[in-house]
Amino acid sequence: MKPGVRALGIAESYSEQSDRADTDTNTTTTSTLAGAVVRASRVVDGLTFGSCTVGGTDATDAIGSLVSDLEREDVRYVLLGAVAPAWYNVLDLKRIARRVDRPVIAVTFEASDGLESGLRDAFSGEALECRLELYRDLPPRRAVAVNDETVYVRAVGLADDEAAEVVRAFTPEGGRPEPLRVARFAARAGDAYVREGRTRAGTGSGDGN
């Protein structure tokens, strides 16, 4: 792959501390989304931020908006670090791919028996059924060898072997593609910044101006 090819990695972060802050102020808990544009040569070429609801159903639209608002036609691939971020806010990968008009690749990093049991423990009724429908409609999860590690890939908009090659091309070392690695750091920093702002607002601290 040419070194100038770009991918947008999207990761999310929220913490128990921000949960407690939201509970105290009776507001909805949100998770910070971060997007990092990274070239295959490992050069970071842009950052963007958004949010979605923890335990909600808005992550698909939030990610679609994040990509659209970025206005980067030079981004060839969108890489996602989860299929159910922010506590089971299950993604519709096909709808994201249609909206952003480019391939979408979800990469996860642990072997799993699936999310159905966790969904059933956390939800019931219509909330459960809508999440199960989205989850069952996801493309198959396939193991991909990357360097000395194994990751698990779902892809929309390109064949499985092509998706594997994209993941390897953007993973010069270890097992985490560089766009997702950078996005994870950015999401954590963004979440910490938001949490600090909530703490200051909750304590009434300020400079007095």
C-alpha positions in Angstrom: 0.0 0.0 0.0 1.3 3.5 -0.9 2.5 5.4 2.2 0.1 8.3 1.5 -3.1 6.3 1.7 -5.2 7.5 4.7 -7.5 5.7 7.1 -9.8 7.2 9.7 -9.7 5.3 13.0 -12.5 5.9 15.5 -12.4 4.9 19.2 -14.4 5.9 22.3 -13.8 6.4 26.0 -15.8 7.0 29.1 -15.1 6.4 32.7 -16.9 5.6 36.0 -15.9 9.0 37.2 -17.9 10.7 34.4 -20.8 8.3 35.2 -20.8 9.6 38.8 -20.7 13.2 37.7 -23.7 12.6 35.3 -25.7 10.8 38.0 -25.1 13.7 40.4 -26.3 16.3 37.9 -29.2 14.1 36.5 -27.8 14.3 33.0 -27.3 11.6 30.4 -24.0 9.9 30.5 -22.0 10.3 27.2 -18.9 8.7 25.8 -16.3 10.7 24.0 -15.7 9.6 20.4 -12.4 10.5 18.7 -11.4 10.1 15.1 -7.7 10.1 13.9 -6.7 10.4 10.3 -3.5 8.4 9.8 -1.5 7.7 6.7 -0.1 4.2 6.0 3.3 5.8 6.7 2.1 6.4 10.3 1.8 10.2 9.9 -1.1 11.6 11.8 -3.1 13.9 9.5 -6.0 15.1 11.5 -8.2 14.6 14.6 -11.9 15.1 15.2 -14.2 14.5 18.2 -17.8 13.6 18.9 -19.9 11.8 21.5 -22.6 9.2 21.9 -24.9 8.1 24.7 -23.7 5.4 27.1 -26.2 2.5 26.8 -28.0 4.3 24.1 -28.7 3.6 20.4 -27.2 6.7 18.8 -23.6 5.5 18.1 -24.3 4.7 14.4 -25.6 8.2 13.7 -22.9 9.8 15.8 -20.1 8.0 13.9 -21.7 8.8 10.6 -21.9 12.5 11.6 -18.3 12.5 12.8 -17.0 11.2 9.4 -19.3 13.5 7.4 -18.4 16.6 9.4 -14.7 15.8 9.0 -15.0 16.5 5.2 -12.0 14.5 4.3 -12.6 12.9 0.9 -9.0 11.7 0.9 -9.8 9.2 3.6 -10.1 5.8 1.9 -11.0 3.5 4.8 -12.9 3.9 8.1 -11.7 1.7 11.0 -13.8 1.2 14.1 -12.4 -0.1 17.4 -15.7 -1.7 18.5 -19.1 -2.9 17.3 -20.9 -2.1 20.5 -19.2 1.0 22.0 -20.4 2.9 25.1 -22.0 -0.1 26.9 -23.8 -1.9 24.1 -24.6 1.1 21.8 -24.6 -1.5 18.9 -23.4 -0.2 15.5 -25.1 -0.7 12.2 -21.9 -1.1 10.0 -23.9 -1.3 6.8 -25.6 2.0 7.4 -22.4 3.7 8.4 -20.8 2.4 5.2 -23.7 3.7 3.1 -23.6 7.1 4.7 -19.8 7.7 4.5 -19.6 6.0 1.1 -16.4 4.1 1.7 -15.3 0.8 3.2 -15.8 0.3 7.0 -13.7 -2.2 9.0 -14.4 -3.0 12.6 -11.4 -4.4 14.4 -11.6 -6.0 17.9 -8.8 -7.6 19.9 -10.1 -10.5 22.0 -11.6 -13.9 21.3 -15.2 -13.9 22.3 -18.3 -16.1 22.3 -20.3 -13.1 21.1 -22.4 -10.4 22.8 -25.8 -12.0 22.9 -25.5 -13.2 26.5 -24.3 -9.8 27.7 -27.1 -8.0 25.9 -29.6 -10.3 27.5 -28.2 -9.6 30.9 -28.3 -5.8 30.4 -31.5 -5.3 28.5 -35.0 -6.7 28.0 -38.1 -6.1 25.9 -37.8 -3.7 22.9 -34.4 -2.4 24.0 -33.0 -5.9 23.8 -34.7 -6.8 20.6 -33.5 -3.8 18.7 -29.9 -4.4 19.8 -30.1 -8.1 19.0 -31.4 -7.3 15.5 -28.5 -4.9 14.9 -26.0 -7.4 16.3 -27.2 -10.3 14.3 -27.0 -8.3 11.1 -23.3 -7.5 11.5 -21.0 -9.2 9.0 -19.1 -12.3 10.1 -16.2 -11.8 12.5 -13.0 -13.3 11.1 -9.6 -13.9 12.7 -6.7 -12.1 11.1 -3.0 -12.7 11.9 -1.2 -9.4 12.3 2.5 -9.5 13.1 2.6 -12.0 16.0 -0.9 -11.3 17.2 -4.5 -12.1 16.2 -7.3 -9.5 15.7 -10.9 -10.0 14.7 -12.3 -8.2 11.7 -15.7 -7.4 10.3 -15.8 -5.6 7.0 -18.4 -3.8 4.8 -17.6 -2.6 1.4 -14.6 -4.8 0.6 -13.8 -8.5 0.6 -12.4 -10.2 3.7 -8.9 -10.7 2.2 -8.8 -7.0 1.2 -9.9 -6.0 4.7 -7.1 -8.2 6.2 -4.5 -6.5 4.0 -5.8 -3.0 5.0 -5.5 -3.9 8.7 -2.0 -5.3 8.2 -0.9 -2.3 6.1 -1.9 0.1 8.9 -0.4 -2.0 11.7 3.4 -1.7 11.4 4.0 -3.3 14.8 1.9 -5.0 17.5 -1.7 -5.9 16.8 -3.5 -2.5 16.9 -3.9 -0.6 13.6 -2.2 2.8 14.0 -5.4 4.9 13.3 -7.2 3.0 16.1 -4.2 3.4 18.4 -4.0 7.1 17.9 -7.8 7.5 18.2 -7.9 5.6 21.5 -5.3 8.0 23.0 -7.3 11.0 21.7 -10.6 9.6 23.0 -9.1 9.1 26.5 -7.6 12.7 26.5 -11.0 14.1 25.3 -12.9 12.2 28.0 -10.5 13.4 30.6 -11.0 17.0 29.4 -14.7 16.7 29.5 -14.6 15.1 32.9 -12.4 17.9 34.2 -14.9 20.5 32.9 -17.8 18.7 34.6 -15.9 18.6 37.9 -15.1 22.3 37.7 -18.8 23.1 36.9 -20.0 20.9 39.7 -17.7 22.5 42.3 -18.3 26.0 41.0 -14.6 26.6 40.6 -13.5 29.4 38.3 -11.2 32.4 37.9 -13.8 34.9 39.2 -14.0 36.8 35.9 
